[in-house]
């Protein structure tokens, strides 16, 4: 079993060997560009970890891992257009560096290449199994993105709706990566499904941790402005939990702040955080995260492989869920 740095090295080598063609440059240069902007490459690593639970040959799953990474970056390229985002990982987004038309078409070809890589993953039955998982997960990611966009124009969003949105937009791809890794090793369906649930539930906990860090993280470790979600009036789990449990006076004040701009950012962040603190929101949301985390690891425990084979996956996910940056 290889550890995370070793698996990331495999992925990096595979990516260098499988760059997009040089021509036409207008189509393929943006694809290579977004793939070199950094990122943890967690999703392809999870594919390899899922595969290595059942096989010692992680190299066999590299095409699957790269298909997942291409899909992820395709979705980022199109999400940036929808969000009118100027930066991605500190660099200009594709539609800002080139133009929107280029970003749409380059994203499209990345998705096509993802399917091409999936066809290089074993016999016809294995490929069909992988494509079916991929199609299900990709559809759910699109559904999650639409829910997120809908929430921007809605005055009320329920906690169950929010959790479903982050499950679809973020978590199902983590679960799908593990499930596809297992499927590429011809793992039993029951074990692959447990891995999917492990990744999905851990992904929800991961996003909740992100919400917590954005409000309560150490700015130096977090690497960006703490309170960004507050300034953007995002309906995070902290906001929704406060609106659920806080007294009416605090709810009214919170809603008033969420209708303001960011002209006085420090004042706004301090005021909203004070509402959270008065109502123990950090503790309540942390407990919610722990609930998903515990349920996730229960599914990992149900996977029928020796415990020693699960150790790298278990530690990798546990470290992500306790991260402070």
ZADREN-449328 format. One record per residue (C-alpha): x, y, z; residue number from 0. Coordinates in pm, 1 decimal. Example, Ala and Ser with C-alpha at 12.3 -4.5 7.8 and 13.67 -1.06 7.14 Angstrom:
BEGIN
+----------+----------+----------+-----+
!        x !        y !        z !   k !
+----------+----------+----------+-----+
!   1230.0 !   -450.0 !    780.0 !   0 !
!   1367.0 !   -106.0 !    714.0 !   1 !
+----------+----------+----------+-----+
//
This chain:
BEGIN
+----------+----------+----------+-----+
!        x !        y !        z !   k !
+----------+----------+----------+-----+
!      0.0 !      0.0 !      0.0 !   0 !
!    138.1 !    339.1 !   -103.0 !   1 !
!     94.4 !    654.0 !     99.6 !   2 !
!    -59.5 !    977.9 !    -26.1 !   3 !
!    266.5 !   1143.3 !   -148.5 !   4 !
!    352.9 !    829.6 !   -346.2 !   5 !
!      8.6 !    819.0 !   -506.3 !   6 !
!     25.6 !   1189.5 !   -590.3 !   7 !
!    362.6 !   1126.9 !   -756.3 !   8 !
!    202.0 !    857.6 !   -973.0 !   9 !
!    -73.9 !   1099.6 !  -1072.2 !  10 !
!    173.4 !   1378.4 !  -1150.2 !  11 !
!    376.2 !   1146.8 !  -1373.2 !  12 !
!     63.1 !   1028.2 !  -1552.3 !  13 !
!    -51.0 !   1386.0 !  -1608.4 !  14 !
!    281.7 !   1479.7 !  -1769.0 !  15 !
!    256.1 !   1183.3 !  -2002.1 !  16 !
!   -102.6 !   1266.1 !  -2096.4 !  17 !
!   -107.3 !   1637.6 !  -2164.7 !  18 !
!   -358.1 !   1770.0 !  -2412.3 !  19 !
!   -241.1 !   1810.7 !  -2775.3 !  20 !
!    -63.2 !   2127.7 !  -2880.6 !  21 !
!   -312.9 !   2213.7 !  -3155.6 !  22 !
!   -547.6 !   2380.0 !  -3189.6 !  23 !
!   -382.5 !   2591.5 !  -2924.1 !  24 !
!   -697.1 !   2795.5 !  -2854.7 !  25 !
!   -880.6 !   2477.9 !  -2751.9 !  26 !
!   -618.5 !   2283.4 !  -2560.1 !  27 !
!   -394.6 !   2545.0 !  -2396.0 !  28 !
!   -670.5 !   2642.7 !  -2145.7 !  29 !
!   -709.0 !   2273.9 !  -2052.4 !  30 !
!   -341.2 !   2235.8 !  -1973.6 !  31 !
!   -347.5 !   2573.2 !  -1796.0 !  32 !
!   -619.1 !   2488.1 !  -1541.9 !  33 !
!   -456.2 !   2152.8 !  -1470.1 !  34 !
!   -133.1 !   2327.9 !  -1367.7 !  35 !
!   -290.9 !   2575.8 !  -1124.0 !  36 !
!   -235.6 !   2355.7 !   -821.2 !  37 !
!   -499.7 !   2189.8 !   -608.4 !  38 !
!   -465.9 !   1890.3 !   -379.6 !  39 !
!   -562.2 !   1631.4 !   -645.4 !  40 !
!   -751.1 !   1458.2 !   -367.7 !  41 !
!  -1014.0 !   1304.5 !   -595.7 !  42 !
!   -776.0 !   1109.1 !   -821.6 !  43 !
!   -580.5 !   1004.7 !   -512.3 !  44 !
!   -902.5 !    863.8 !   -364.9 !  45 !
!   -955.3 !    663.4 !   -683.5 !  46 !
!   -614.1 !    502.8 !   -634.9 !  47 !
!   -676.4 !    443.8 !   -263.7 !  48 !
!  -1009.3 !    278.5 !   -340.1 !  49 !
!   -837.3 !     58.8 !   -598.0 !  50 !
!   -550.9 !    -36.2 !   -364.9 !  51 !
!   -792.1 !   -170.5 !   -104.5 !  52 !
!   -848.8 !   -461.1 !   -345.1 !  53 !
!   -536.9 !   -465.0 !   -564.0 !  54 !
!   -166.2 !   -391.4 !   -532.7 !  55 !
!   -147.0 !   -234.8 !   -879.5 !  56 !
!   -257.1 !    126.3 !   -842.9 !  57 !
!   -113.2 !    197.8 !  -1187.2 !  58 !
!   -405.9 !      7.0 !  -1339.4 !  59 !
!   -645.2 !    270.2 !  -1204.7 !  60 !
!   -453.2 !    576.2 !  -1327.4 !  61 !
!   -680.5 !    630.6 !  -1631.0 !  62 !
!   -984.0 !    627.1 !  -1399.0 !  63 !
!   -812.6 !    866.8 !  -1159.8 !  64 !
!   -727.4 !   1103.9 !  -1441.6 !  65 !
!  -1083.1 !   1088.7 !  -1578.0 !  66 !
!  -1209.9 !   1201.4 !  -1237.8 !  67 !
!   -953.5 !   1483.5 !  -1224.0 !  68 !
!  -1049.8 !   1600.4 !  -1574.5 !  69 !
!  -1417.7 !   1602.0 !  -1482.7 !  70 !
!  -1345.3 !   1797.7 !  -1163.8 !  71 !
!  -1150.5 !   2064.0 !  -1352.2 !  72 !
!  -1408.5 !   2078.3 !  -1629.9 !  73 !
!  -1672.7 !   2152.9 !  -1366.6 !  74 !
!  -1450.5 !   2420.9 !  -1208.4 !  75 !
!  -1397.4 !   2587.4 !  -1545.9 !  76 !
!  -1772.6 !   2611.6 !  -1604.2 !  77 !
!  -1852.9 !   2698.5 !  -1240.6 !  78 !
!  -1615.6 !   2994.9 !  -1264.7 !  79 !
!  -1815.3 !   3126.1 !  -1560.8 !  80 !
!  -2144.1 !   3090.1 !  -1370.4 !  81 !
!  -1997.2 !   3256.0 !  -1061.6 !  82 !
!  -1822.7 !   3530.1 !  -1264.3 !  83 !
!  -1510.1 !   3441.4 !  -1066.4 !  84 !
!  -1194.0 !   3630.5 !  -1164.7 !  85 !
!   -949.0 !   3399.8 !   -984.8 !  86 !
!   -898.1 !   3028.5 !   -940.0 !  87 !
!   -624.6 !   2919.9 !   -695.4 !  88 !
!   -483.8 !   3271.7 !   -704.3 !  89 !
!   -454.2 !   3288.3 !  -1083.4 !  90 !
!   -688.0 !   3424.9 !  -1353.4 !  91 !
!   -976.8 !   3194.0 !  -1436.5 !  92 !
!   -988.2 !   3055.8 !  -1790.3 !  93 !
!  -1273.9 !   3281.0 !  -1900.9 !  94 !
!  -1081.3 !   3586.4 !  -1771.8 !  95 !
!   -747.7 !   3484.3 !  -1921.1 !  96 !
!   -907.6 !   3394.6 !  -2256.4 !  97 !
!  -1284.6 !   3446.2 !  -2291.6 !  98 !
!  -1613.3 !   3279.7 !  -2203.1 !  99 !
!  -1652.0 !   3101.4 !  -2535.8 ! 100 !
!  -1307.7 !   2947.0 !  -2500.9 ! 101 !
!  -1378.0 !   2837.0 !  -2143.6 ! 102 !
!  -1702.3 !   2666.6 !  -2246.7 ! 103 !
!  -1547.0 !   2478.1 !  -2537.9 ! 104 !
!  -1228.0 !   2383.2 !  -2353.6 ! 105 !
!  -1436.5 !   2256.6 !  -2063.0 ! 106 !
!  -1643.5 !   2049.7 !  -2305.4 ! 107 !
!  -1338.4 !   1879.3 !  -2452.4 ! 108 !
!  -1205.7 !   1800.5 !  -2103.4 ! 109 !
!  -1526.6 !   1613.3 !  -2032.2 ! 110 !
!  -1493.7 !   1420.8 !  -2359.5 ! 111 !
!  -1136.1 !   1324.9 !  -2272.1 ! 112 !
!  -1256.3 !   1203.2 !  -1931.7 ! 113 !
!  -1478.2 !    950.9 !  -2107.2 ! 114 !
!  -1190.3 !    852.0 !  -2335.7 ! 115 !
!   -976.0 !    766.0 !  -2034.0 ! 116 !
!  -1257.3 !    558.9 !  -1881.5 ! 117 !
!  -1255.1 !    334.3 !  -2188.4 ! 118 !
!   -894.2 !    236.2 !  -2106.6 ! 119 !
!   -985.9 !     67.8 !  -1779.0 ! 120 !
!  -1021.8 !   -304.5 !  -1826.5 ! 121 !
!  -1273.5 !   -521.9 !  -2005.0 ! 122 !
!  -1612.7 !   -412.5 !  -2137.3 ! 123 !
!  -1796.8 !   -505.7 !  -1818.1 ! 124 !
!  -1560.9 !   -299.5 !  -1602.3 ! 125 !
!  -1581.3 !     -2.4 !  -1838.8 ! 126 !
!  -1961.9 !    -17.2 !  -1835.2 ! 127 !
!  -1963.3 !    -28.8 !  -1454.6 ! 128 !
!  -1730.2 !    271.7 !  -1439.1 ! 129 !
!  -1926.1 !    475.6 !  -1692.7 ! 130 !
!  -2252.3 !    410.5 !  -1507.1 ! 131 !
!  -2099.7 !    533.0 !  -1179.6 ! 132 !
!  -1942.4 !    831.9 !  -1354.7 ! 133 !
!  -2270.8 !    930.1 !  -1523.3 ! 134 !
!  -2464.9 !    908.8 !  -1197.3 ! 135 !
!  -2212.8 !   1117.6 !  -1004.6 ! 136 !
!  -2168.2 !   1375.6 !  -1282.4 ! 137 !
!  -2543.8 !   1426.9 !  -1303.5 ! 138 !
!  -2565.1 !   1476.9 !   -927.2 ! 139 !
!  -2282.5 !   1733.1 !   -933.1 ! 140 !
!  -2480.1 !   1934.8 !  -1189.9 ! 141 !
!  -2791.9 !   1907.4 !   -973.6 ! 142 !
!  -2595.4 !   2035.7 !   -674.2 ! 143 !
!  -2462.9 !   2331.4 !   -871.3 ! 144 !
!  -2816.0 !   2422.9 !   -977.0 ! 145 !
!  -2937.8 !   2402.7 !   -617.3 ! 146 !
!  -2652.1 !   2630.2 !   -509.7 ! 147 !
!  -2744.0 !   2883.7 !   -777.2 ! 148 !
!  -3110.3 !   2866.8 !   -674.7 ! 149 !
!  -3019.0 !   2938.4 !   -312.5 ! 150 !
!  -2859.1 !   3269.7 !   -413.5 ! 151 !
!  -3199.4 !   3415.8 !   -498.9 ! 152 !
!  -3402.6 !   3253.8 !   -220.8 ! 153 !
!  -3463.7 !   3427.1 !    110.6 ! 154 !
!  -3512.1 !   3101.0 !    300.8 ! 155 !
!  -3308.4 !   2781.7 !    279.1 ! 156 !
!  -3358.0 !   2487.2 !    514.8 ! 157 !
!  -3073.2 !   2291.2 !    671.6 ! 158 !
!  -3178.2 !   1962.6 !    503.9 ! 159 !
!  -3173.5 !   2142.4 !    167.6 ! 160 !
!  -2829.3 !   2285.6 !    235.7 ! 161 !
!  -2689.1 !   1946.9 !    336.1 ! 162 !
!  -2835.4 !   1790.6 !     22.7 ! 163 !
!  -2679.9 !   2065.7 !   -189.0 ! 164 !
!  -2328.4 !   2018.4 !    -50.7 ! 165 !
!  -2368.0 !   1642.5 !    -76.1 ! 166 !
!  -2447.7 !   1673.7 !   -446.4 ! 167 !
!  -2213.7 !   1957.1 !   -537.8 ! 168 !
!  -1906.5 !   1839.5 !   -345.8 ! 169 !
!  -1941.9 !   1513.0 !   -159.1 ! 170 !
!  -2074.4 !   1271.2 !   -421.2 ! 171 !
!  -1761.4 !   1315.7 !   -634.4 ! 172 !
!  -1543.5 !   1215.8 !   -337.9 ! 173 !
!  -1760.5 !    910.9 !   -282.2 ! 174 !
!  -1772.5 !    838.1 !   -653.1 ! 175 !
!  -1393.0 !    852.6 !   -676.8 ! 176 !
!  -1361.0 !    581.1 !   -412.2 ! 177 !
!  -1639.2 !    374.3 !   -568.0 ! 178 !
!  -1479.2 !    395.9 !   -913.5 ! 179 !
!  -1142.2 !    299.0 !   -772.5 ! 180 !
!  -1297.9 !     -7.7 !   -616.1 ! 181 !
!  -1490.1 !    -87.9 !   -934.2 ! 182 !
!  -1171.2 !    -69.5 !  -1142.0 ! 183 !
!  -1032.7 !   -346.4 !   -918.7 ! 184 !
!  -1354.1 !   -551.4 !   -966.2 ! 185 !
!  -1444.2 !   -513.8 !   -599.0 ! 186 !
!  -1777.6 !   -656.8 !   -478.9 ! 187 !
!  -2067.1 !   -414.5 !   -529.4 ! 188 !
!  -2145.9 !   -406.2 !   -155.9 ! 189 !
!  -1792.1 !   -296.0 !    -67.8 ! 190 !
!  -1791.9 !    -35.1 !   -346.0 ! 191 !
!  -2120.2 !    105.5 !   -213.9 ! 192 !
!  -1982.3 !    127.9 !    139.7 ! 193 !
!  -1684.1 !    319.2 !      1.2 ! 194 !
!  -1916.7 !    554.1 !   -185.5 ! 195 !
!  -2109.4 !    628.3 !    134.8 ! 196 !
!  -1785.0 !    671.7 !    325.5 ! 197 !
!  -1665.5 !    932.3 !     75.9 ! 198 !
!  -2002.4 !   1104.1 !     47.0 ! 199 !
!  -2053.5 !   1142.8 !    421.0 ! 200 !
!  -1690.5 !   1241.2 !    477.0 ! 201 !
!  -1734.0 !   1497.6 !    196.7 ! 202 !
!  -2027.5 !   1657.1 !    378.4 ! 203 !
!  -1816.6 !   1674.3 !    695.7 ! 204 !
!  -1533.0 !   1820.9 !    486.3 ! 205 !
!  -1756.4 !   2104.2 !    360.7 ! 206 !
!  -1886.9 !   2173.3 !    711.7 ! 207 !
!  -1526.4 !   2199.8 !    829.8 ! 208 !
!  -1468.6 !   2447.3 !    546.5 ! 209 !
!  -1762.6 !   2655.7 !    670.7 ! 210 !
!  -1618.2 !   2653.6 !   1022.6 ! 211 !
!  -1269.2 !   2748.6 !    907.0 ! 212 !
!  -1400.6 !   3037.9 !    701.1 ! 213 !
!  -1546.9 !   3194.8 !   1015.7 ! 214 !
!  -1323.0 !   3066.7 !   1295.2 ! 215 !
!   -996.1 !   2968.5 !   1127.4 ! 216 !
!   -654.0 !   3116.6 !   1194.7 ! 217 !
!   -596.6 !   3367.5 !    909.9 ! 218 !
!   -228.2 !   3272.2 !    885.5 ! 219 !
!   -298.4 !   2897.8 !    858.8 ! 220 !
!   -618.5 !   2941.1 !    655.8 ! 221 !
!   -431.4 !   3131.8 !    387.3 ! 222 !
!   -710.1 !   3374.2 !    302.7 ! 223 !
!   -939.5 !   3623.5 !    470.0 ! 224 !
!  -1141.8 !   3471.5 !    751.2 ! 225 !
!  -1504.4 !   3576.7 !    723.7 ! 226 !
!  -1524.3 !   3568.4 !    344.8 ! 227 !
!  -1851.2 !   3374.3 !    354.5 ! 228 !
!  -2000.0 !   3636.0 !    587.4 ! 229 !
!  -1898.3 !   3920.2 !    355.7 ! 230 !
!  -2052.6 !   3738.6 !     58.3 ! 231 !
!  -2376.3 !   3674.5 !    252.4 ! 232 !
!  -2346.1 !   3301.3 !    193.9 ! 233 !
!  -2608.2 !   3079.8 !    352.7 ! 234 !
!  -2361.2 !   2846.8 !    522.5 ! 235 !
!  -2454.8 !   2590.4 !    783.0 ! 236 !
!  -2353.2 !   2836.5 !   1055.1 ! 237 !
!  -2602.7 !   3093.8 !    928.3 ! 238 !
!  -2881.1 !   2839.5 !    885.1 ! 239 !
!  -2822.1 !   2689.1 !   1229.3 ! 240 !
!  -2829.6 !   3037.1 !   1386.3 ! 241 !
!  -3158.9 !   3114.7 !   1214.9 ! 242 !
!  -3293.2 !   2784.9 !   1347.3 ! 243 !
!  -3194.3 !   2815.5 !   1714.7 ! 244 !
!  -3128.8 !   3185.0 !   1792.5 ! 245 !
!  -3389.2 !   3411.4 !   1954.2 ! 246 !
!  -3587.8 !   3636.7 !   1725.2 ! 247 !
!  -3382.1 !   3946.7 !   1802.6 ! 248 !
!  -3059.9 !   3773.7 !   1693.0 ! 249 !
!  -3227.3 !   3632.0 !   1382.8 ! 250 !
!  -3345.4 !   3977.2 !   1280.1 ! 251 !
!  -2998.1 !   4124.0 !   1330.6 ! 252 !
!  -2834.8 !   3840.6 !   1134.8 ! 253 !
!  -3076.3 !   3885.2 !    843.4 ! 254 !
!  -3010.4 !   4258.9 !    844.0 ! 255 !
!  -2635.2 !   4201.5 !    819.5 ! 256 !
!  -2691.0 !   3952.7 !    536.2 ! 257 !
!  -2864.0 !   4223.6 !    337.0 ! 258 !
!  -2570.1 !   4461.8 !    360.3 ! 259 !
!  -2259.7 !   4491.3 !    146.4 ! 260 !
!  -1899.8 !   4466.2 !    261.1 ! 261 !
!  -1826.0 !   4838.7 !    298.6 ! 262 !
!  -1725.1 !   4782.1 !    664.0 ! 263 !
!  -1590.8 !   4427.2 !    653.0 ! 264 !
!  -1437.3 !   4405.7 !    999.4 ! 265 !
!  -1752.1 !   4540.0 !   1163.7 ! 266 !
!  -1974.2 !   4301.6 !    971.1 ! 267 !
!  -1761.7 !   3994.8 !   1043.6 ! 268 !
!  -1738.0 !   4082.6 !   1413.4 ! 269 !
!  -2112.7 !   4140.9 !   1444.3 ! 270 !
!  -2212.5 !   3816.6 !   1274.2 ! 271 !
!  -1953.4 !   3617.3 !   1466.2 ! 272 !
!  -2086.8 !   3767.4 !   1790.0 ! 273 !
!  -2434.2 !   3636.6 !   1702.0 ! 274 !
!  -2286.2 !   3293.9 !   1639.8 ! 275 !
!  -2096.9 !   3304.4 !   1969.6 ! 276 !
!  -2402.4 !   3407.1 !   2174.1 ! 277 !
!  -2587.0 !   3104.5 !   2042.3 ! 278 !
!  -2306.0 !   2844.8 !   2057.1 ! 279 !
!  -2324.6 !   2798.3 !   1680.9 ! 280 !
!  -1963.6 !   2685.5 !   1645.2 ! 281 !
!  -2023.3 !   2399.0 !   1889.2 ! 282 !
!  -2354.7 !   2299.7 !   1731.5 ! 283 !
!  -2210.3 !   2292.2 !   1381.1 ! 284 !
!  -1899.3 !   2106.1 !   1500.2 ! 285 !
!  -2127.0 !   1841.0 !   1649.9 ! 286 !
!  -2308.4 !   1813.2 !   1316.8 ! 287 !
!  -1974.7 !   1759.6 !   1144.1 ! 288 !
!  -1880.0 !   1488.9 !   1394.6 ! 289 !
!  -2209.2 !   1309.8 !   1329.4 ! 290 !
!  -2136.8 !   1282.0 !    957.6 ! 291 !
!  -1776.4 !   1188.6 !   1028.8 ! 292 !
!  -1871.8 !    903.5 !   1260.8 ! 293 !
!  -2129.2 !    768.6 !   1016.6 ! 294 !
!  -1870.6 !    785.6 !    737.2 ! 295 !
!  -1612.3 !    581.4 !    924.6 ! 296 !
!  -1881.2 !    327.0 !   1008.3 ! 297 !
!  -1913.4 !    257.3 !    636.5 ! 298 !
!  -1536.4 !    222.7 !    600.9 ! 299 !
!  -1541.0 !    -31.1 !    883.6 ! 300 !
!  -1794.0 !   -236.6 !    685.6 ! 301 !
!  -1566.1 !   -277.2 !    382.7 ! 302 !
!  -1455.1 !   -640.7 !    378.4 ! 303 !
!  -1078.9 !   -606.0 !    344.0 ! 304 !
!   -807.7 !   -637.2 !    610.6 ! 305 !
!   -793.4 !   -334.9 !    841.0 ! 306 !
!   -427.3 !   -276.7 !    757.6 ! 307 !
!   -522.5 !   -208.0 !    394.7 ! 308 !
!   -759.0 !     68.1 !    506.1 ! 309 !
!   -504.4 !    255.6 !    717.5 ! 310 !
!   -375.5 !    502.5 !    457.0 ! 311 !
!   -728.9 !    589.5 !    343.1 ! 312 !
!   -849.2 !    622.9 !    701.4 ! 313 !
!   -561.4 !    851.2 !    802.2 ! 314 !
!   -584.1 !   1064.8 !    487.4 ! 315 !
!   -953.5 !   1137.9 !    536.8 ! 316 !
!   -920.8 !   1186.2 !    913.8 ! 317 !
!   -643.9 !   1441.5 !    859.6 ! 318 !
!   -856.8 !   1629.5 !    605.1 ! 319 !
!  -1149.9 !   1647.9 !    844.9 ! 320 !
!   -932.5 !   1789.6 !   1123.8 ! 321 !
!   -738.8 !   2030.8 !    904.2 ! 322 !
!   -689.9 !   2394.3 !   1012.1 ! 323 !
!   -618.8 !   2536.4 !    666.7 ! 324 !
+----------+----------+----------+-----+
//
